[in-house]
Amino acid sequence: MKIQNECIPCLVRQAYEVAELLTSDKALQQDILRFTLNRLSQSDFQETAPQLAMEIHQHVCRLTDNPDPYLPYKKQFNKIATQLVDTLKLQEKIEQAASPFDMACRLAIAGNIIDFGLGMALDQAKVEESIQQCLQAELFGMSGEALESRVASAKNIMVIADNAGEIVFDKLLVGQMPRERVTYVVKGAPIVNDATMEDAQAVGMTRLVKVIDNGNGAQGTILELASVPFLQAYRTADLILAKGQANFETLSDLQDPRIVYLLKAKCRSVAAALGCRQGDFVIWQHG
């Protein structure tokens, strides 16, 4: 999915927020904004939004000498998500559900609300609200039961992660899969609040299934930047569950029938590309 007109102000907002987050130096803040505006002005609208976001993020990190500006927030939401799983007794709810897989799938999609690419105004209450909404909502696209059938017949399953915090809810879904057939993928370097190997270790994903990284620090999955080990695993997977909007933005043009996208359609351009309403909870594949 190529960048859309409405992505431009969103990327500018992200640059403004990270500038305010990292430094009180007005000159540095303005440098970040100038770089962002200049780069966006040169776009031919054939890139994806995550490609441009990566370039902006890399400039910010170089300028501020901070390779992981969102690290405190990633740790915070890993803890918040872990506490919610306990306090809301989500594992027990899965076990007691008429369809445990569907319940776990919905919780993994609900966790996709933890996304600082769409703004920093996120707290525990919004995560709880997303959980309650997703448990009651009609899913757009494929049903949880249909996805369960795909999982049951797959020999090599890849799950591509999105964000820290969200990764905790992914554990609930992975726990309903044949874990010996699952490879879970995180980012190879920090980018916004996307999950890295450090997050996978912190929440216990590495004790559950095989975890690899994709060899780069870009939102979504940009195959041209991916490492050889990731590409080998990607090519041999017969089912790929891709979490979040950025994975949809970077992979959907491939029209690969192996890929099933699990996400909340948080912005208008992604909702339009999917054919759903903004705010819908989605399980979707081409074909």
N, C-alpha and C positions, 0 to 999 in steps of 0.2 A: 504494500500500500504506500503510494507516494505521498509526500507532504501535501497538505491541503492549506488553503488560505487561512483557515482559522487556527492552524498550528503555529503561525508566525507570532501572534500576540502571546500565545501560551509559552513559547520558547523565550520570548523577551521577559515574561513574568518570572519564569524559572531563573533566568540570569539575574534579575533584580533581587529575587529572594535569596539566592545563594550569596550574592554580593553583600547584602545586609547581614546575612547569617555569619559570614566569615570575617568581616573587617569593618571597622568604623572609619577607616581611612577613605575619605571622599574621592581622592585621586584614584585609588585602587578600584573602588566601586564604579567609577566612571570609565575606567579602562575596560572592566568586564562588560559594561553595557555597550561601549563603543565597538569592542570586538564582536559582540553578539549582533549588533545592528549591521555592522559591515559584512559579516559572514552571511547573514540572512539576505542582505541586499544582493548578494552574488548567487543566490540559489537559482537553479534552473527548474526547480520544482520536479526534478527527477530523483532526488534523494528521498530517503525516509526521514521522518522526524527524529528517530533515535540516532541516525547518523550525524545529523546536525547537533543534536544535544550532546553527543560524545565530544565533538570538537570544542564546543563551548565549555563543557566540564573540564576537559584537559587543559584548556587555557586558564581556567580558574585555579586549578590545582597547581599549575606552574607558577602562576602569579603570586599565589598566597603561600606556596611551599607547604600545602596541606593535601596529601594524596587521598584522604578519605574524610571530607568535611561533614558527612552525615553519620559518621561512626557513632556518636553518642545517641542519636535518634534510632539507629538500627538496634543498638543494645537495649534501649528503652522499650521498643515495640516487640522485640523478642521476649522480654520479660512480661509485658502486658498480655501478649497472646498466650504465653504459657500459663499465666494466672487465670485468664479467661477459660481456658480449657479445663482447668481444675474447678474454678468457682461455679461455672455453668454446667459442670459434669458432662462435658460433651462426649467423652469416650463412652460413658454409660448410656447416653442418649442414642449413640450409634448402635450399641449392642442391643438396645431395646427396640430399635426402629423396625418397622415392617420390612424396609429395605435398607440394611446397614450401609451398603455401597452408595445408594442415592443420598442418604443423609451425610455421609462423609464427603461425597462429591460437592454437595451444596455448601458445606462448611469451608471446603478448600476454595470455592468460588467466592464465598462471602469474605474471606481473608484478603481478596484482591483489592479491597478498599484501602489497604495500607500502602499508599502510593504518594510519596512526596513530590513526584513529578507533576502532580496536579495541585500542589499547594501544601503549605505547612499547617493549615488549620485542621488538624486531625487529633482526636483524643480517644480515650478508651470508650466513651459513650458512643461515638460514631461507629466503632468496630462492633460493639454489642448490637447497635441498631442494624448494621449490615447483616449480622448473623440472623437476627429475628426476621428480617425481610426475606432473606434468601431461603430460609426454611419454609416460608409460606408462599413464595412466589411461584408462578408458572415459568419454568425455564424456557428460554428461547433456543430453538434448534433441536438438538438431540436430547432425549430423556436420559436420566441417570441409569435406567435399566438397560437402555441400548448401549451406553458406553460400557457398562459392566460386561455385557456380552462380548464386546470388542476386546476388552481386557482379558477375559477368560480364554479367548482363542489365540491371543498374541504370544509369541515366543520370546521376543525381545522388546521390552517396553522402555521407552525413554520419557522421563518427566523433566521438562525444562522449567526451572524455577523463575519466579519474578522477584518478589521483594522480601527483605527481612521482616520478621513478624508474621507475614503471610506463610512463610516456610513452616511455621508451627502448625498451621491448619492443614498444610500439605501432608504433614506426617499422619494425620488422621485418615487421609485418602490412601496414602501409600500403605498404611496398615491393613487396608482392605484388598490389597493386591497380592499376587504371588511374588513375594519380595525377592526371591532368587532370580526373577526375570526382569527386575527393575534397575535401571540406571538413572540416578537423579543428577541434574546438571545445574551448577551455579556459575556465577561470573568468575572470570579469571583475574579481575582487578576491580577496585571499587568504582561505582558509578551511581550517583544519587543514593537511594536506599535499597538498591538491588542486593540480593543475597549473594554472599561469597562463601568460600570454604570455611572461613571463620564462623559465619552464622550457622552453617550446617553442623559444625562441630559443637557450637554452643547450645543448640536446641536438641542435639542427639540424633539428627538425621543420619550421620555417618555410622551410628551404631545400628541403624535399621536396614539400610540398603547401601549398595555401592554408590559413591558420590564422586563425580569428576567435575572439573571446571572446563569452560569453553575456550580458555586461552586468551581472553581479551576483556576489556572494560567498556563495553558498549551496551546500552539498553537493548533489550530484545536479543535476537540471534542473527548476526550478520555473518553469513557463511564465509565470505571472503576474508574475514578477520579471524576465523576460528582456527584452533590448533589441530594438528594432525590426529592426536588421540580422540578429540571430540568428533571430528569428521568421520573417523572410522566407526565410532559408536553410533553416530547419527545415520550413517549409510546402512548399517546392519539392523537398525530398529525396524520392526514391522508395525509398531504403533508408537506415536509420539504425542504426548499430552503437553501442550504449550500453554503456560499460565500467563495471563495478563495481556494488556493492550499492546505493549511494545513488541512482544513476540508475534502478535497478529500483524502489526505494522511491518515488521521485517521479514516475515515468512509467507504471508498470505498470497503474494504475487506468484509464488511457486506453484500454487494450486495443487499441492501434494496431498493425495487422499489419505496418506498415513497420519497426517497431523490433525488432531482434534484440539480446538482452542477452548480454554476454560477461563472466563473473565467476566468482569462487570463492565458493561459498555458505558464508560464514565464521560466520554466526550462525544460531541455531535458527529464528528467526521468518522470515527470508528463505528458508531451506531449506524450511520448511513451506509458504510461499506458492508456491514453485516446484514442490513435490511431490518434491523430491530429498532426499538425505541431507546433513547438515551436513558440509562439507569437500569436497563434489563440485565438479568443474570443469564449467562450464555454458555452453552456447550455446542460448538459448531464445527463443521468440517465441510470442505469442498465436495461437490458432487451429490 
